[in-house]
Amino acid sequence: MLKTLEEMKTSEYEQYVKFFKEFGPLLKEGIGTDYANRERLADLLLVETTRTKPGEYTTLAKVVEGMPPDQKRFPTSSARPASRSRIPLTWKATRPRGLRSC
């Protein structure tokens, strides 16, 4: 199943985004429960960031890739994407310094 999802994410990204919108919470839950596949599941996650348009997703790898060299971590929020109109304070604090958050 994971291999199929990895292939879908690579070759049919728009379809994968639709899948992720529906089943993403289950993938996130798997990271905390399926330690043997934790890394593979993490690679399947998509996130909204302070630099994506509302409703658009990116990968964790792209978030890390775009971070400034001195940034080692990024703040996260468990808020649902629909509530994005209220940006968490941690996100607001990172913007002036050019840091990434998701």
C-alpha positions as CSV (number, residue, x, y, z in Angstrom):
1,M,0.0,0.0,0.0
2,L,2.8,2.5,0.9
3,K,4.5,1.8,-2.4
4,T,1.3,2.6,-4.3
5,L,0.9,5.8,-2.4
6,E,4.5,6.8,-3.0
7,E,4.1,6.2,-6.7
8,M,0.8,8.1,-6.8
9,K,2.4,11.1,-5.0
10,T,5.2,11.1,-7.6
11,S,3.3,10.5,-10.8
12,E,-0.3,11.7,-10.1
13,Y,0.3,14.5,-7.6
14,E,-3.1,16.2,-8.0
15,Q,-4.9,12.8,-7.4
16,Y,-2.7,12.3,-4.4
17,V,-3.6,15.7,-3.0
18,K,-7.3,14.7,-3.2
19,F,-6.5,11.4,-1.5
20,F,-4.5,13.2,1.2
21,K,-7.3,15.7,1.9
22,E,-9.5,12.7,2.7
23,F,-7.1,10.3,4.4
24,G,-4.2,12.5,5.6
25,P,-5.2,12.3,9.3
26,L,-4.9,8.5,9.1
27,L,-1.4,8.8,7.6
28,K,-0.4,11.2,10.4
29,E,-1.8,8.8,13.0
30,G,0.3,6.0,11.5
31,I,3.5,7.9,12.2
32,G,2.9,7.6,15.9
33,T,1.8,4.0,15.8
34,D,3.7,2.2,13.0
35,Y,7.3,2.8,13.9
36,A,8.6,0.4,11.2
37,N,7.1,2.6,8.5
38,R,7.4,6.0,10.2
39,E,9.9,7.5,7.7
40,R,7.9,6.3,4.7
41,L,4.7,7.7,6.2
42,A,6.4,11.0,6.9
43,D,7.4,11.3,3.3
44,L,3.8,10.9,2.3
45,L,2.6,13.8,4.4
46,L,1.6,17.1,2.9
47,V,1.3,20.4,4.8
48,E,0.1,23.9,4.3
49,T,2.8,26.5,5.3
50,T,3.0,30.2,5.7
51,R,4.4,30.3,2.1
52,T,1.7,28.3,0.4
53,K,-1.7,29.7,-0.7
54,P,-4.6,28.5,1.4
55,G,-5.7,25.1,0.3
56,E,-2.4,24.3,-1.4
57,Y,0.0,21.7,0.0
58,T,3.7,21.1,-0.1
59,T,5.9,18.2,1.2
60,L,7.9,18.3,4.4
61,A,11.0,17.7,2.3
62,K,10.3,21.0,0.4
63,V,9.7,22.8,3.7
64,V,13.0,21.7,5.1
65,E,14.7,22.4,1.7
66,G,13.5,26.0,1.8
67,M,14.5,26.7,5.4
68,P,17.3,29.2,6.1
69,P,20.6,27.3,6.9
70,D,20.5,28.4,10.5
71,Q,16.9,27.2,11.1
72,K,16.9,23.7,12.7
73,R,13.2,23.3,13.5
74,F,9.9,24.8,12.5
75,P,6.8,25.6,14.5
76,T,3.7,23.5,13.7
77,S,0.0,23.9,14.3
78,S,-2.5,21.2,14.6
79,A,-5.3,23.5,13.6
80,R,-7.4,22.4,10.6
81,P,-6.5,24.1,7.3
82,A,-10.0,25.6,7.1
83,S,-9.2,27.7,10.2
84,R,-6.2,29.2,8.6
85,S,-7.7,32.6,8.7
86,R,-6.5,32.7,12.3
87,I,-2.8,32.2,11.9
88,P,-1.2,30.8,15.1
89,L,1.0,33.2,17.0
90,T,4.0,30.9,16.4
91,W,3.6,31.5,12.6
92,K,3.4,35.2,13.1
93,A,6.6,35.2,15.1
94,T,8.5,33.4,12.4
95,R,7.6,35.7,9.5
96,P,9.7,38.7,10.3
97,R,12.8,36.5,10.7
98,G,12.2,34.8,7.4
99,L,11.8,31.4,9.1
100,R,9.5,28.6,7.7
101,S,6.6,27.1,9.6
102,C,3.8,24.7,8.9
